[in-house]
């Protein structure tokens, strides 16, 4: 039985939500791979005036978030928002780390090593 969505399913968009926030717009897009796996892309788009070209353009930044990372991502986001709202640091045992990693390994400067 042929898939009703056609043969070219790589990066097929299955759901999209735009959130306007001041000068920025955030696009949350659920896409599907050829294998049928869903993932999330979050794009921040900001309209800027390019003086060299004398016209407006968009500065865009994108992250890809895969299903297996949702729980840790949401936990980290909630902890960060809670810190901003309350000033309270999260307890270290609230911060899940990948197997074999320590908090020192998670410093930004060490992530590519």
N, C-alpha and C positions, 0 to 999 in steps of 0.2 A: 504494500500500500504506500503510495507516494505521500510525502509530507505536504500538507495543504499550503505551507509557507514557501514552497519551492526548494530548489536545490542549493542556492547560494544563501546559507544560513549564517555564515561567519559574521559576527558582530551585528547581527540583526537586532534592531531596537524593538523591545516588547513593551516598554512602559517609559514614560518621561514625565518629569515634574519640574517646572521652573519656579524658583523662589526669588522674588525681587527684594533686595535689601539695600536701600540707599542707592549709591552709584553702581552697585554690583548686582549681577544676577547669577544665581547658582542653578545649574542644570543637573538634575539627578536622573540619569538614564540607566535603565536595566537593559542589558544586551544579552544575546545568546550566542554561544559558540557553535561551531558545526557539530560538536558532540552533544549539544543540548544543555550545556551548563550555563547557568545564569551568573552574571556578575554586574557590578555597579560601577559606573563612572560618575564622578562628581567634577563638574567644570565650573570654575569661577570665571566670569566674564565681566570686564570693566571697560566701559567706553572711554577712550582717551582721544585727545586732539593731537595729531602728529603735525607739528609746526613745519617740518621739512617737506611734507607732502601737502600741507595746508588742507587737511581733511581729517575726519574722525575715523578711527579704527578701533579694534577691540583687542585688549590684552587678555589672553586666556591662559589658564593654568588648569591642568587636569590630573586627577588621581584615579587609579583603578583599584577597586576593592572587591576581593573575591570572597565567596561564601564562607570558606574556611577561616577567614580573618574577621568576620562580622562581630563575633562576641568580644574579642580583644579590642577591636576598634571602638565599639560602642562603650565598653567599660572605660577605656582611656578617655574618650570624649566626655562621658558623664563625670568622671573624676576631675577633668580639666574645667568643665563648666561649674561644677560644685566649688572648686577652688576659687574661680573668678568671682562667684556669687558670695561666698562665705569667707574666703581667705584661709580656710582650713586645709592643711596638707593631708592628702590621703595616707592612710596607714600603709606601710610597706607590704603587709600581707594581703592588702586589697589589690595589689598590682601584679597580675599574672605575668610571668616571664616564660619565654620558650625554654624547653628542656635544656639543661646544661648552661644556661646563661645567668649571669649575675647582673645586679643593677649597674655596676661599672661598665659592663659590656654594652649597655644600652645608651651610653653617652653618644650624642650625635656624631662627635668626631671619630668614634670607634666603630660606627656601624658598617663602614665599607671595608673594614679590615678582616 
